[in-house]
Amino acid sequence: MPFNQALRLSSVLLAAAAFIGLALGTNLPEWLVLFTGSSLIVSLLRTLGVDRLYRVLERIRLSTTAWNILTVIAFAGFWADLLWVSADLLQAGVHFLLILMVIKLFNLDQRRDYLHLYAISLMAILGSAASTTDLWYLPVFLAYLLMGVWTLLLYQLTKESDEKSGSLSFSDESAGTFRRREQITPELFWLANSLAAGALCLTILIFFTIPRVSAGFGQKGSGEGIRTSGFSETVDLGMIGPIKRDPGIVMRVELPDRTGLQMDRFYLRGMAYDRYDGKSWTTRLSHRRALVESPAGTFTVRQGSSRSPRPLGSIIRQRILLEALDTAVLFAAPYPESISGQFLAIQSDPTGAIYLPFPSAARLEYTVHSRPTPVAAADLQFQSAVYTEAFGQHFLQLPESSERVGALAREIVGTKASAYEKAQAIETYLSRHYRYSLDIAPGLQARPLEEFLFERKTGYCEHYATAMVVLLRNVGVPARLVTGFLATEWNEYGNYYLVRQRDAHAWVEVHLPNSGWVTMDPTPAVSETVGDSRWFAASRVIDTLRLRWNRFFVQYNAADQLAVMRGLKEGTTVVRDRAWGSLSSLVAPVGDFAGKLLSRVVEGNMRLTIGFLSCIVLGLGLVLWLAQRKPWNRWRHSGLIVREPVVIGQIYRGVLKQIERHGISKPQNATPQEFLRLVQQQWAGAGESVATITELYCRGRFGKVILTQQEIDAAYHSLKQLTLLDPPVHS
């Protein structure tokens, strides 16, 4: 491929990579995506030499003045978009940028036009980088980097051609001879790719060493967070149910101090509610206090002391990556003692819920230390408990309900004496005598609790939790309803829980005299069918890579850079170990997945194992054969040999039709050269154009010569000149 054609091709691909980044990272209008994408496809086909398209574009080619007018109109459209349509500077700027990209794609004539396109592409890829933190940006950036290296290299190599021709247009004939010698060789191909790999390594080095700020001007975060339910100050009975059908990912929870799946049901506490009015839950303990930050950036939620008379469980350390939600609640395992992260402020209410001052518009990563509350041995025996009036008003409050609810509570607990035994009895009764289902229409009953307990006997977590709290309060046991998430999906490749919208859950916290608040859940365990196929395993590997991407790139900040610089001072061994550890952590999920897939094959029958190994051997053999024989070179040249005679033959037939319109027909047995002499005798003005096309036709059709793009363009030009000539004068 000639240098000038390769330059145009790499420039179009560079713009395409930048456009894909913007299309995936921002919310572009459909018409703009279609318009820009179509323009890129047309430009790409034109660059690859689709002759019919090239002729059409040459006929509708606009002048420089027309392009300038279109640019002015686009600039006026930018202001209209900014003031009345999108009303956002960033969105209007992105729209205007893509319009400029389209204008420049159809106006690549001078070298400065290429520079303009490069500047537009650079701003587009920077805009996409500022608008997303997802893993898909990595391949887009790598494609942009590769095309950028190729484009800059070819731009410099075409300098001599530009000095001779003054233009980079394909139709320029003055530099045709020079361009025939400008071909991309295998040495140049590998040199450009090596430069791209070196640029990538340099980019990674700069990323990990150059100081940075926490956020940028155009950083993604102005959008609306994931809609959640059950984490406001009012929760209607039946609100969480519909959201449990949504498989969208909410958070990922790592347990750094634990290896493997150690618990099937991992609770992530959100908010607690103390008042039920018969239809809705509200919290009257909503006043929040600001937590005190220690010098290490840790906020203390509650003080844990070994001298406490209450039993203390072992500390659970969680590293949570929380997606942008429409709630200010931060989730953690019960009960959080401290939280650390890049927070300006953290708040807490009397129930132990943790809040941000306002909902975050970007994903968060934070670490929580929680300590569960085990049941004290003293609570297994009957002990009378005396509660203050304020405590009873909050956690023994009952709505106006029928006597049937109280009678059912007394019937369930029977002769149970201790509060814990009563709670266990009610929990067991609900989980055994009622059926779990999401097919319940919310908000249709005047008394949804009574309807659940005595008529329908079918519901989901909110119905079970509400029923248990009300039944406990009827027998004098303080309780409250809690909403959050119940994590059950374990990613074995990354050792973390994957929490989805459908994991939203409600359960109960019961207050025991010696233990304090303990977690109990009357909802029967429901097995979620998430699949165990190889495709689902591959999705878990991809999700692990997303988590690693966020850990090592998105959340990489100045503190991490400081640790790297300290490692440099400590010695190269430390840096090497850290780098190898990070790389191993990044690629380990892929290796684990391949190992498990291979083990499944090997554990199967012998025929399947032999077939699997045979496929691997055949694949390696095919790769080696292709690398040695390189059949694509032969296919490429054969394709050119077939293509060029067809094109020049079409042009020559066009000449015959054009001349025949003026009364000059080609004799059936006349050769092209004989017909040329006939035309020169009867129509002298057409002699030069017909002679050019006849020579190229004989070379391409009979001489087995591969015509260059410039020669094909010259033939088209001669045919166009022929259509503009005055008709011959017949004597």
C-alpha positions in Angstrom: 0.0 0.0 0.0 1.4 3.4 -0.9 2.4 5.8 1.9 -0.2 8.4 1.1 -3.1 5.9 1.0 -1.8 4.3 4.2 -1.7 7.8 5.8 -5.3 8.5 4.9 -6.4 5.0 6.1 -4.6 5.4 9.5 -6.1 8.9 9.9 -9.6 7.6 9.3 -9.0 4.7 11.7 -7.6 7.2 14.3 -10.8 9.3 14.1 -12.9 6.1 14.2 -11.2 5.0 17.5 -11.8 8.4 19.0 -15.5 8.3 17.9 -16.1 4.9 19.3 -14.7 6.1 22.7 -17.2 9.0 22.7 -20.1 6.9 21.5 -19.6 4.3 24.3 -18.7 6.8 27.0 -21.2 9.6 26.5 -24.9 9.8 25.8 -24.8 10.9 22.1 -28.0 11.5 20.1 -28.9 8.7 17.8 -28.8 10.9 14.7 -25.3 12.1 15.5 -24.0 8.5 16.1 -25.6 7.4 12.8 -24.3 10.5 10.9 -20.8 10.3 12.2 -20.6 6.5 11.8 -21.8 6.6 8.2 -19.3 9.3 7.4 -16.5 7.2 8.8 -17.6 4.2 6.8 -17.8 6.2 3.6 -14.4 7.7 4.2 -13.0 4.2 4.9 -14.4 2.8 1.7 -13.2 5.7 -0.3 -9.7 5.2 1.2 -9.7 1.5 0.3 -10.4 2.4 -3.4 -14.0 1.5 -4.0 -14.2 2.9 -7.5 -17.9 3.6 -7.8 -18.1 5.4 -4.5 -14.9 7.3 -5.5 -16.5 8.5 -8.7 -19.7 9.6 -6.9 -17.7 11.6 -4.3 -15.6 13.3 -7.0 -18.8 14.5 -8.8 -20.3 16.0 -5.6 -17.0 17.4 -4.3 -17.6 20.7 -2.6 -15.3 23.8 -2.9 -13.3 25.2 0.0 -15.8 28.0 0.4 -18.7 25.6 0.8 -16.8 23.7 3.5 -16.1 27.0 5.3 -19.8 27.9 5.2 -20.7 24.5 6.7 -18.2 25.1 9.5 -19.8 28.4 10.3 -23.2 26.8 10.3 -21.9 24.1 12.7 -20.5 26.7 15.0 -23.9 28.5 15.1 -25.5 25.1 15.8 -23.1 24.7 18.8 -24.4 27.9 20.4 -28.0 26.8 19.7 -27.3 23.4 21.3 -25.6 25.1 24.3 -28.4 27.6 24.9 -31.6 25.6 24.1 -31.1 22.0 23.3 -28.6 20.2 25.6 -28.0 23.3 27.8 -24.6 21.7 28.8 -21.2 23.0 27.7 -19.6 19.6 27.7 -22.3 17.9 25.6 -22.6 20.7 23.2 -18.8 20.7 22.8 -18.8 17.0 22.0 -21.6 17.4 19.4 -19.7 20.2 17.7 -16.5 18.2 17.8 -18.1 15.3 15.9 -19.6 17.7 13.3 -16.1 19.1 12.7 -14.7 15.6 12.4 -17.2 14.8 9.7 -16.4 18.0 7.8 -12.7 17.3 8.0 -13.1 13.7 6.9 -14.5 14.8 3.5 -11.9 17.6 3.2 -8.5 15.9 3.5 -6.6 17.6 0.8 -3.7 19.6 2.4 -1.4 18.5 5.2 -2.9 21.0 7.5 -6.3 19.2 7.1 -4.6 16.1 8.5 -3.3 18.1 11.5 -6.8 19.4 12.1 -8.2 15.9 12.1 -5.5 14.7 14.6 -6.3 17.6 16.9 -10.1 16.8 16.8 -9.4 13.1 17.4 -7.1 13.9 20.4 -9.9 16.0 22.0 -12.4 13.3 21.4 -10.3 10.5 23.0 -9.6 12.8 26.0 -13.3 13.5 26.3 -14.1 9.8 26.3 -11.4 9.2 28.9 -13.0 11.8 31.1 -16.5 10.4 30.7 -15.9 6.7 31.7 -14.0 4.4 34.0 -15.1 1.1 32.5 -12.8 -1.6 31.3 -13.9 -1.3 27.6 -11.9 2.0 27.4 -8.7 -0.1 27.4 -9.0 -1.7 24.0 -10.3 1.6 22.5 -7.2 3.5 23.9 -4.9 0.8 22.7 -6.4 1.0 19.2 -6.1 4.8 19.3 -2.5 4.6 20.4 -1.6 2.1 17.7 -3.2 4.2 15.0 -1.6 7.4 16.4 1.9 5.9 16.1 1.2 4.8 12.5 -0.3 8.1 11.6 2.6 10.2 12.9 5.1 7.9 11.3 3.4 8.0 7.9 2.9 11.8 8.2 6.7 12.2 8.4 7.4 9.7 5.7 5.1 11.6 3.3 7.0 14.9 3.7 9.1 14.4 0.5 6.0 13.5 -1.4 4.3 16.6 -0.1 7.2 18.8 -1.2 7.0 17.4 -4.7 3.2 17.5 -5.1 2.0 20.0 -2.6 -1.0 17.8 -1.8 -1.9 14.5 -0.3 -4.8 13.8 -2.7 -5.0 10.5 -4.5 -5.9 12.2 -7.8 -2.7 14.2 -7.9 -0.7 13.0 -10.9 2.5 15.0 -10.4 3.7 12.7 -7.7 2.6 9.5 -9.2 6.0 8.2 -10.1 7.4 8.9 -6.7 4.5 7.3 -4.9 4.9 4.0 -6.7 8.1 3.6 -4.8 6.5 4.4 -1.5 5.3 1.0 -0.2 4.9 -0.3 3.3 7.4 -3.0 3.8 7.4 -5.7 6.5 10.3 -3.9 8.2 8.3 -0.7 8.4 5.3 -2.7 9.7 7.2 -4.2 12.6 9.0 -0.9 13.3 5.7 1.0 13.7 4.2 -1.7 15.9 7.3 -1.8 18.1 7.1 2.0 18.4 3.4 1.6 19.5 4.4 -1.0 22.1 7.1 1.3 23.4 4.7 4.2 23.5 2.3 2.1 25.6 5.1 1.2 28.0 6.0 4.9 28.3 2.3 5.8 28.9 2.1 3.2 31.7 5.3 4.6 33.2 4.0 8.1 33.1 0.7 7.0 34.6 2.3 5.4 37.6 4.9 8.2 38.3 3.6 11.6 37.2 1.7 13.4 40.1 -2.0 13.7 39.5 -5.1 15.4 40.9 -8.1 13.5 42.2 -10.6 14.5 39.5 -10.8 16.4 36.2 -13.1 19.1 34.9 -14.9 16.7 32.6 -14.8 13.6 34.7 -17.8 11.4 34.6 -20.1 11.9 37.5 -22.8 14.4 36.5 -25.1 11.6 35.4 -27.9 10.0 37.4 -26.9 7.0 39.6 -28.4 3.6 39.6 -32.0 3.7 40.9 -32.4 1.8 44.1 -35.3 1.1 46.4 -35.6 0.8 50.1 -32.9 3.2 51.1 -34.9 6.4 51.8 -36.5 7.5 55.0 -39.8 5.9 53.9 -40.3 2.4 52.6 -43.7 1.2 51.4 -44.4 -2.4 51.9 -43.8 -4.0 48.5 -41.2 -1.5 47.3 -38.2 -3.8 47.2 -39.9 -6.6 45.3 -39.9 -5.2 41.8 -36.3 -4.2 41.9 -35.3 -7.8 42.7 -35.8 -8.7 39.1 -33.0 -6.4 38.0 -29.6 -8.2 37.5 -27.6 -4.9 37.3 -24.4 -4.9 39.4 -24.5 -2.6 42.5 -21.2 -3.4 44.3 -18.3 -5.8 44.6 -17.2 -6.8 48.2 -13.8 -8.3 48.8 -12.9 -10.0 52.1 -9.0 -9.6 52.1 -8.6 -11.6 55.3 -10.6 -14.6 54.1 -9.9 -17.1 51.3 -12.7 -18.8 49.5 -16.4 -18.8 50.1 -16.9 -19.2 53.9 -20.5 -18.0 54.2 -23.4 -18.5 51.8 -25.4 -15.5 53.0 -23.4 -12.3 53.5 -25.5 -9.4 54.7 -24.7 -5.8 53.8 -26.6 -3.4 56.1 -28.1 -0.2 54.8 -30.8 1.5 56.9 -32.9 0.5 59.9 -36.6 1.5 60.5 -38.4 1.7 63.7 -42.0 2.8 62.9 -44.7 0.9 60.9 -48.1 2.5 60.3 -49.7 -0.5 58.6 -48.4 0.3 55.1 -45.1 2.0 55.3 -41.9 1.9 57.3 -40.2 5.1 58.5 -37.3 6.0 60.7 -37.8 8.5 63.5 -34.1 8.3 64.4 -32.9 10.1 61.2 -30.9 12.8 62.8 -27.3 12.3 61.8 -24.0 13.2 63.4 -20.7 13.9 61.6 -18.1 11.2 62.3 -14.7 12.3 63.5 -11.8 11.6 61.1 -8.5 10.3 62.4 -5.2 11.4 60.8 -5.1 8.2 58.8 -8.3 9.1 57.0 -10.4 6.7 59.0 -13.9 7.5 60.4 -14.9 5.8 63.6 -18.5 4.7 63.6 -18.6 3.0 67.1 -16.0 2.2 69.6 -15.2 -1.4 70.0 -13.7 -2.4 73.4 -12.6 -5.7 74.8 -13.9 -4.5 78.2 -17.5 -4.3 76.9 -19.8 -6.6 78.9 -21.4 -7.7 75.6 -19.8 -10.5 73.5 -17.8 -9.4 70.5 -17.4 -11.3 67.2 -14.3 -11.4 65.1 -13.6 -8.4 62.9 -14.6 -8.6 59.2 -12.6 -6.4 56.9 -14.4 -5.5 53.7 -13.1 -3.7 50.6 -16.1 -2.4 48.8 -16.4 -1.0 45.2 -19.8 0.7 45.1 -21.4 1.9 41.9 -23.0 5.3 41.6 -26.4 5.0 43.3 -29.2 7.5 43.9 -28.9 7.1 47.7 -26.3 8.5 50.1 -26.3 5.3 52.1 -23.0 3.4 52.4 -23.3 -0.4 52.9 -21.3 -2.6 55.2 -21.6 -5.9 57.1 -23.2 -5.6 60.5 -22.0 -3.8 62.5 -19.5 -1.3 61.2 -16.9 0.1 63.6 -14.8 2.2 61.2 -14.8 3.2 57.6 -11.9 4.6 55.5 -11.8 6.0 52.0 -11.4 9.2 50.0 -14.3 10.9 51.8 -14.6 14.6 52.7 -17.2 13.7 55.4 -19.1 10.8 56.8 -22.3 10.8 58.8 -24.1 8.2 61.0 -27.5 8.0 62.6 -28.4 6.4 66.0 -29.2 3.0 64.3 -25.7 2.7 63.0 -26.4 3.5 59.4 -23.6 5.3 57.5 -24.2 8.1 55.0 -22.4 10.4 52.7 -23.6 14.1 52.9 -25.2 13.6 49.5 -25.4 10.8 46.9 -22.2 10.2 44.9 -22.3 10.6 41.2 -19.2 8.3 40.7 -18.3 4.9 41.9 -16.7 4.7 45.3 -14.1 2.4 46.9 -13.9 2.2 50.6 -12.8 -0.2 53.4 -15.0 -1.1 56.4 -14.2 -3.0 59.6 -17.3 -4.6 61.0 -17.8 -6.8 64.1 -21.0 -9.0 64.2 -22.9 -9.4 67.5 -23.1 -13.0 68.6 -25.8 -14.1 71.0 -24.7 -14.1 74.6 -25.1 -17.2 76.7 -27.2 -15.3 79.2 -29.8 -14.5 76.6 -30.5 -18.2 76.1 -32.2 -18.2 79.5 -35.2 -16.2 80.7 -34.3 -12.8 82.0 -36.8 -10.0 82.5 -35.9 -6.8 80.7 -36.9 -3.3 81.5 -36.8 -0.8 78.7 -36.9 3.0 78.9 -40.0 4.8 77.7 -38.1 6.3 74.7 -36.7 3.0 73.7 -40.1 1.3 73.9 -41.7 4.1 71.8 -39.3 3.4 69.0 -38.9 -0.4 69.0 -42.2 -1.6 70.6 -44.5 0.6 68.6 -47.4 -1.2 66.9 -49.8 -0.1 64.2 -53.5 -0.4 64.5 -54.0 -4.0 63.6 -56.6 -6.7 64.2 -56.5 -8.9 67.3 -55.7 -11.8 65.0 -52.0 -10.6 64.7 -51.5 -10.5 68.5 -53.3 -13.8 68.9 -51.0 -15.4 66.2 -47.9 -14.0 68.0 -48.9 -15.5 71.3 -49.8 -18.8 69.7 -46.4 -19.1 68.0 -44.3 -18.3 71.0 -46.4 -20.5 73.3 -44.5 -21.2 76.5 -41.2 -19.7 75.3 -39.7 -17.6 78.0 -36.6 -15.8 76.8 -36.7 -13.1 74.1 -34.3 -15.1 71.9 -36.5 -18.2 72.1 -39.5 -16.2 71.1 -37.6 -14.7 68.2 -36.4 -18.1 67.0 -39.9 -19.5 67.2 -41.4 -16.7 65.1 -38.5 -16.9 62.6 -39.0 -20.7 62.2 -42.8 -20.4 61.9 -42.6 -17.8 59.1 -39.9 -19.6 57.1 -41.8 -22.9 57.2 -45.5 -22.0 56.8 -45.3 -19.3 54.1 -44.2 -19.3 50.5 -41.7 -16.9 48.9 -42.7 -15.3 45.6 -42.0 -12.1 43.7 -45.3 -12.2 41.8 -47.1 -10.0 44.2 -48.7 -6.7 43.2 -47.6 -4.0 45.7 -49.8 -1.5 47.3 -53.2 -3.1 46.5 -54.4 -4.0 50.0 -55.5 -1.7 52.8 -53.9 -4.0 55.4 -51.1 -5.8 53.5 -49.6 -7.4 56.6 -52.9 -9.1 57.6 -53.5 -10.1 54.0 -50.0 -11.7 53.9 -50.4 -13.6 57.3 -53.9 -14.9 57.0 -55.0 -14.9 53.3 -52.3 -15.0 50.7 -49.5 -16.5 52.8 -47.2 -15.6 49.9 -44.7 -12.7 49.7 -41.2 -11.6 49.6 -38.6 -10.4 52.0 -40.4 -7.2 53.1 -43.5 -9.2 54.0 -41.5 -11.7 56.1 -39.4 -9.1 57.9 -42.4 -6.8 58.6 -44.4 -9.8 59.9 -41.6 -10.9 62.2 -41.1 -7.4 63.6 -44.8 -6.8 64.3 -45.2 -10.3 65.8 -42.2 -9.8 68.1 -43.4 -6.4 69.3 -46.8 -8.0 70.1 -45.0 -10.3 72.6 -42.9 -7.5 74.1 -39.6 -8.1 72.2 -38.0 -5.0 70.7 -37.2 -5.3 67.0 -36.7 -3.2 63.9 -36.7 -3.7 60.1 -33.4 -3.4 58.2 -32.9 -3.0 54.4 -29.7 -3.7 52.5 -28.3 -6.4 50.3 -27.9 -10.2 50.8 -24.9 -11.3 48.8 -24.9 -14.9 47.6 -23.0 -14.8 44.3 -19.3 -15.6 44.9 -16.7 -14.9 42.3 -14.1 -17.6 42.8 -11.6 -16.0 40.3 -11.4 -12.7 42.2 -12.4 -13.9 45.7 -15.2 -11.4 46.2 -19.0 -11.2 46.3 -20.8 -9.8 43.3 -23.9 -7.9 44.5 -26.7 -7.1 42.1 -29.9 -5.1 42.3 -31.8 -8.4 42.6 -29.9 -9.0 45.9 -31.8 -6.1 47.6 -33.2 -7.6 50.9 -35.0 -6.8 54.1 -34.4 -8.6 57.4 -34.9 -8.1 61.1 -32.7 -7.0 64.0 -33.8 -8.2 67.4 -32.7 -6.5 70.7 -31.6 -9.0 73.4 -30.9 -7.8 76.9 -27.3 -9.0 77.1 -26.3 -9.2 73.4 -27.8 -6.0 72.0 -29.0 -6.0 68.4 -28.6 -9.3 66.6 -29.5 -10.2 63.0 -32.3 -12.6 62.2 -33.9 -13.4 58.9 -37.3 -15.2 58.5 -37.3 -15.1 54.7 -36.7 -18.7 53.4 -33.6 -19.2 51.4 -34.3 -19.0 47.7 -31.8 -20.4 45.3 -31.0 -17.9 42.5 -30.5 -19.7 39.2 -27.3 -17.9 38.0 -25.9 -20.8 36.0 -22.7 -22.7 36.2 -21.8 -23.0 32.5 -18.5 -22.1 30.9 -20.1 -18.9 29.6 -21.1 -17.8 33.0 -17.6 -18.6 34.3 -16.1 -16.5 31.5 -18.4 -13.6 32.6 -17.0 -13.9 36.1 -13.5 -13.7 34.7 -14.4 -10.6 32.8 -15.9 -9.0 35.9 -12.8 -9.8 37.8 -10.7 -8.0 35.2 -13.1 -5.0 35.6 -12.4 -5.0 39.3 -8.6 -5.2 38.8 -8.9 -2.4 36.2 -10.6 -0.2 38.7 -8.1 -1.1 41.4 -4.9 -0.6 39.5 -5.9 2.2 37.1 -9.2 4.0 37.9 -8.6 4.3 41.7 -4.9 4.8 41.4 -4.1 8.1 43.1 -1.3 10.3 44.5 -1.0 8.1 47.6 -0.4 5.1 45.5 2.2 7.0 43.5 3.9 7.9 46.8 4.1 4.3 47.7 5.7 3.5 44.3 8.3 6.3 44.8 9.1 4.9 48.2 9.6 1.5 46.6 12.1 3.0 44.2 14.0 4.4 47.1 13.9 1.0 48.8 15.4 -0.7 45.8 14.6 -2.3 42.5 13.7 -5.7 44.1 10.8 -4.1 46.0 9.5 -2.4 42.8 9.9 -5.6 40.8 8.0 -7.6 43.4 5.2 -5.1 43.5 5.0 -4.9 39.7 5.0 -8.7 39.4 2.4 -9.0 42.1 0.1 -6.5 40.4 0.6 -8.1 37.0 -0.1 -11.6 38.5 -3.2 -10.3 40.2 -4.4 -8.9 36.9 -4.0 -12.0 34.8 -4.6 -14.6 37.5 -8.4 -14.9 36.8 -7.7 -15.8 33.1 -5.2 -18.5 34.2 -7.6 -19.9 36.8 -10.4 -20.0 34.3 -8.2 -21.8 31.7 -7.0 -24.3 34.4 -10.6 -25.1 35.5 -11.8 -25.5 31.9 -8.9 -27.8 31.2 -9.5 -29.8 34.4 -13.1 -30.3 33.4 -12.1 -31.6 30.0 -9.5 -34.0 31.5 -11.9 -35.3 34.1 -14.3 -36.2 31.3 -14.1 -39.3 29.1 -11.0 -40.2 27.1 -12.6 -39.4 23.7 -13.3 -35.8 24.8 -9.8 -35.4 26.1 -8.2 -36.7 22.9 -10.5 -34.4 20.9 -9.6 -31.3 22.9 -5.8 -32.0 22.6 -6.2 -32.6 18.9 -7.9 -29.3 18.4 -5.0 -27.6 20.2 -2.4 -29.4 18.0 -4.3 -28.6 14.8 -4.6 -24.9 15.8 -0.9 -24.6 16.6 -0.1 -26.3 13.3 -2.4 -23.9 11.4 -0.8 -20.9 13.0 2.7 -22.1 12.1 1.7 -22.9 8.5 0.2 -19.4 8.1 3.2 -17.7 9.6 5.6 -19.6 7.2 3.6 -19.6 3.9 1.9 -16.3 4.3 -0.9 -17.1 1.8 -2.5 -13.7 2.2 0.3 -12.2 0.1 -0.7 -14.4 -2.8 -4.4 -13.7 -2.3 -3.7 -10.0 -2.1 -1.8 -9.9 -5.4 -4.3 -12.2 -7.2 -7.1 -9.9 -6.0 -5.3 -6.9 -7.5 -4.7 -8.8 -10.8 -8.4 -9.6 -11.0 -9.6 -6.2 -9.9 -7.6 -3.9 -12.1 -8.6 -5.5 -15.5 -12.2 -5.3 -14.4 -12.0 -1.6 -13.5 -10.1 -0.5 -16.6 -12.4 -2.7 -18.7 -15.4 -0.8 -17.3 -13.7 2.5 -18.1 -13.0 1.4 -21.7 -16.6 0.3 -22.3 -17.6 3.8 -21.1 -15.4 5.3 -23.7 -17.0 3.1 -26.4 -20.5 4.2 -25.3 -19.5 7.9 -25.2 -18.0 7.8 -28.7 -20.9 5.8 -30.1 -23.2 8.6 -29.1 -21.4 10.9 -31.5 -21.8 8.5 -34.4 -18.5 6.7 -34.3 -18.9 2.9 -33.7 -16.1 0.4 -33.2 -15.9 -2.2 -35.9 -16.4 -5.7 -34.6 -13.0 -7.1 -35.6 -11.0 -3.9 -34.9 -8.3 -3.9 -32.2 -8.2 -1.2 -29.6 -5.2 0.5 -31.4 -7.1 0.4 -34.8 -10.1 1.9 -33.2 -7.9 4.6 -31.7 -6.6 5.6 -35.1 -10.2 5.7 -36.4 -11.2 8.0 -33.6 -8.2 10.3 -34.2 -9.2 10.6 -37.9 -12.9 11.3 -37.2 -12.7 13.2 -33.9 -9.4 14.9 -33.4 -10.4 16.5 -30.1 -10.9 13.2 -28.4 -7.7 11.6 -29.6 -5.6 12.4 -26.5 -8.2 11.2 -24.0 -8.9 8.0 -25.9 -5.2 7.4 -26.4 -4.6 7.5 -22.6 -7.4 5.1 -21.8 -6.5 2.8 -24.6 -2.9 2.5 -23.5 -3.9 1.7 -19.9 -6.6 -0.7 -21.1 -4.1 -2.7 -23.2 -1.5 -2.7 -20.3 -4.1 -3.9 -17.7 -6.1 -6.2 -19.9 -3.5 -7.9 -22.0 -0.1 -6.9 -20.5 -0.8 -8.4 -17.1 0.4 -5.2 -15.4 -1.0 -4.1 -12.1 -2.2 -0.6 -12.6 -1.6 1.9 -9.8 -4.4 4.0 -8.2 -3.0 7.1 -9.9 -3.3 5.4 -13.3 -6.9 4.4 -12.6 -7.6 8.0 -11.5 -6.0 9.2 -14.8 -8.3 6.9 -16.8 -11.3 8.3 -14.9 -10.1 11.8 -15.5 -9.7 11.2 -19.3 -13.2 9.7 -19.4 -14.6 12.8 -17.7 -12.8 15.0 -20.1 -14.2 13.1 -23.0 -17.8 13.8 -21.8 -17.0 17.5 -21.8 -15.6 17.8 -25.3 -17.5 19.4 -28.2 -19.0 16.8 -30.6 -17.1 16.0 -33.8 -17.8 18.0 -37.0 -18.7 15.6 -39.8 -18.0 16.7 -43.3 
